[in-house]
């Protein structure tokens, strides 16, 4: 018999992250780079959003899907001509499918120095817990009662 140690949070997050990274960027949109970190009590997502007006950032959750939408706009004066354009302008979105083990009602977000940090707590019932061990003469009988 083979026993495997599995962290369902990491496994689900990695599955969804891999699926999303395989998808091509949306037409006309930009890739929003993201790091995902699993910690003891939460999951932290960090999105690179340099040059974004914080008022244009929107974080929403709908039916287990976290969506981050941001807009980068830049205007030019009449006497200005663009001769190189490498920075993507416009609106772009990134979606992350959340595990049922995460508390979507308690999500927090903060934007600082071009990085949007989104903290998603792990539900209490999904956190590791210690199981009490009963001490009796008959193990089978103790578990069955």
C-alpha positions as MATLAB code, in Angstrom:
seq = 'XXXXXXXXXXXXXXXXXXXXXXXXXXXXXXXXXXXXXXXXXXXXXXXXXXXXXXXXXXXXXXXXXXXXXXXXXXXXXXXXXXXXXXXXXXXXXXXXXXXXXXXXXXXXXXXXXXXXXXXXXXXXXXXXXXXXXXXXXXXXXXXXX';
ca = [
       0.000    0.000    0.000;
       1.278    3.469   -0.905;
       0.397    6.514    1.191;
       0.969    9.978   -0.195;
       1.037   13.255    1.694;
      -1.176   15.731   -0.121;
      -1.769   19.416    0.555;
      -5.139   19.994   -1.168;
      -4.674   23.773   -1.209;
      -1.373   23.649   -3.041;
      -2.566   20.881   -5.343;
      -5.717   22.774   -6.391;
      -3.920   26.094   -6.693;
      -1.168   24.570   -8.834;
      -3.735   22.839  -11.048;
      -5.632   26.080  -11.649;
      -2.447   28.136  -12.032;
      -1.062   25.697  -14.610;
      -4.338   25.773  -16.522;
      -4.385   29.577  -16.591;
      -0.746   29.940  -17.620;
      -1.307   27.618  -20.577;
      -4.072   29.868  -21.911;
      -3.049   32.468  -24.448;
      -3.370   36.108  -23.400;
      -6.694   37.671  -24.305;
      -6.794   39.374  -27.670;
      -5.616   42.944  -27.265;
      -4.895   42.350  -23.603;
      -1.737   42.076  -21.597;
      -0.462   39.330  -19.407;
      -0.728   40.229  -15.719;
       2.175   38.378  -14.054;
       1.236   36.747  -10.757;
       2.939   34.933   -7.906;
       0.917   32.654   -5.620;
       2.144   31.824   -2.148;
       0.532   29.274    0.188;
       1.010   30.111    3.847;
      -0.315   28.426    6.996;
      -3.507   30.483    7.285;
      -3.946   31.997    3.850;
      -3.029   32.206    0.198;
      -1.298   35.362   -1.036;
      -1.527   36.370   -4.689;
       0.724   39.156   -5.978;
       0.011   40.758   -9.353;
       2.474   43.037  -11.147;
       0.602   46.167  -12.226;
       3.243   48.832  -12.867;
       2.055   52.212  -14.068;
      -1.552   51.495  -13.128;
      -3.782   54.109  -11.547;
      -4.969   52.454   -8.294;
      -8.488   53.789   -8.926;
      -8.684   51.719  -12.124;
      -8.050   48.404  -10.335;
     -11.067   46.238   -9.599;
     -11.024   42.968   -7.629;
     -14.214   40.899   -7.689;
     -15.282   37.406   -6.635;
     -18.160   35.619   -8.314;
     -18.995   31.938   -7.846;
     -15.490   30.963   -6.805;
     -13.667   33.004   -9.440;
     -11.431   35.889   -8.386;
     -11.096   38.493  -11.153;
      -8.565   41.313  -11.210;
      -9.163   44.008  -13.822;
      -6.887   46.993  -14.387;
      -6.596   49.784  -16.925;
      -3.487   51.594  -18.147;
      -4.028   54.708  -20.240;
      -1.654   57.309  -21.474;
      -2.459   60.399  -23.461;
      -0.143   62.409  -25.662;
      -0.163   66.120  -26.448;
      -0.736   67.489  -29.941;
       2.952   68.173  -30.409;
       4.017   64.678  -29.243;
       4.569   61.760  -31.601;
       5.146   58.200  -30.456;
       8.087   56.582  -32.253;
       8.402   53.491  -30.007;
       5.469   51.803  -28.293;
       6.254   48.672  -26.251;
       4.119   49.197  -23.162;
       0.646   47.742  -23.452;
      -2.212   50.177  -22.869;
      -5.862   49.432  -22.289;
      -7.827   47.153  -19.983;
      -6.756   43.662  -19.025;
      -8.088   40.988  -16.686;
      -6.727   37.982  -14.837;
      -8.993   35.280  -13.373;
      -8.083   32.755  -10.692;
     -10.347   29.870   -9.734;
     -10.538   29.567   -5.947;
     -10.624   26.287   -4.063;
     -13.653   25.625   -1.854;
     -11.178   25.531    1.053;
     -10.645   29.297    0.796;
     -12.823   31.976    2.421;
     -13.974   34.100   -0.531;
     -15.993   36.330    1.840;
     -12.883   37.540    3.695;
     -10.579   38.489    0.805;
      -8.393   41.559    1.323;
      -6.456   43.522   -1.312;
      -3.790   46.251   -1.177;
      -1.835   48.065   -3.901;
       1.690   49.382   -3.285;
       4.615   50.203   -5.596;
       2.980   48.657   -8.651;
       2.087   45.369   -6.939;
      -1.453   44.310   -6.044;
      -1.458   41.883   -3.103;
      -4.600   39.802   -2.569;
      -4.895   37.788    0.656;
      -7.368   34.894    0.764;
      -7.812   33.207    4.164;
      -8.098   29.439    4.488;
     -11.378   28.302    6.057;
     -11.042   27.072    9.652;
     -12.501   23.672    8.781;
      -9.819   23.215    6.117;
      -6.824   24.053    8.304;
      -4.708   21.248    9.702;
      -5.776   20.286   13.207;
      -4.603   17.930   15.879;
      -6.680   14.806   16.458;
      -7.110   13.692   20.076;
      -5.983   10.157   20.774;
      -8.066    8.080   23.152;
      -6.252    5.661   25.406;
      -8.165    2.462   26.019;
      -7.420   -1.232   26.096;
      -9.343   -2.022   22.895;
      -8.495    0.331   19.966;
     -11.247   -0.930   17.667;
     -13.894   -0.538   20.379;
     -12.736    3.011   21.277;
     -13.010    4.244   17.666;
     -16.354    2.568   17.045;
     -18.127    4.123   20.044;
];
